[in-house]
Structures are given as C-alpha cells and as structure tokens.
C-alpha cells in the first residue's frame, strides 16, 4: 500500500512538470490609434484633445505643456507592442503637435515582410 502511494505521488509530480502554466496577456496604458492622431488639429483645447485621445497616463505636475500616452502589451515573455506618444500644448494651452510613433501591428509587419 505504501509503495502505491509513493508511486502515485511520483506520477502526479512528474505529470505536473510537463504542464505549461497559462500566462495572461498584460496590457498597460492608453491604446492610441493612427485615426486618433489624425483627428488632432492644431488649436484644439485640452478638453477636445482628451475627448479624442482619452486621459493621459502621465501629466507632468511641473509643466502643463505636454501629456504622455504610454502603451505596453506583453504576451508571456515576448514583448509585443510598446509606444510613447507625447502631445504638446503651446503657451495658450492649445494643442500644437505630437511626438513619437505607434508600434507596428503584426498585420503591418507581415505585409512589410512580403
């Protein structure tokens, strides 16, 4: 009986070693699309920019002249997407321009490889 318990325990432990642990996709930050960036027009106030882009992840407490939109998505240990868009405002607190670029999607990468 004791041998049976040891064998069952060892069999269970060995089968558990071959199982893969499911890991969630992790998404952090703001999802920004090219269409959102195309909708931004110079001279928009902050309320209009927030309506199009959503609230930024980072607002600099020392300067209200820019907002930062960050996004990172990971699937297991593989890094999938990451970008940083900085939206700038002039002295009158009106939208002037943005810096940064969006990460290429998997579809765009596949098309570029063809």
Beta strands, then each sheet from edge to edge (+ up, - down):
strand 1: 25-29
strand 2: 58-59
strand 3: 66-75
strand 4: 78-89
strand 5: 95-99
sheet 1: 1+ 3- 2+
sheet 2: 1+ 3- 4+ 5-
end
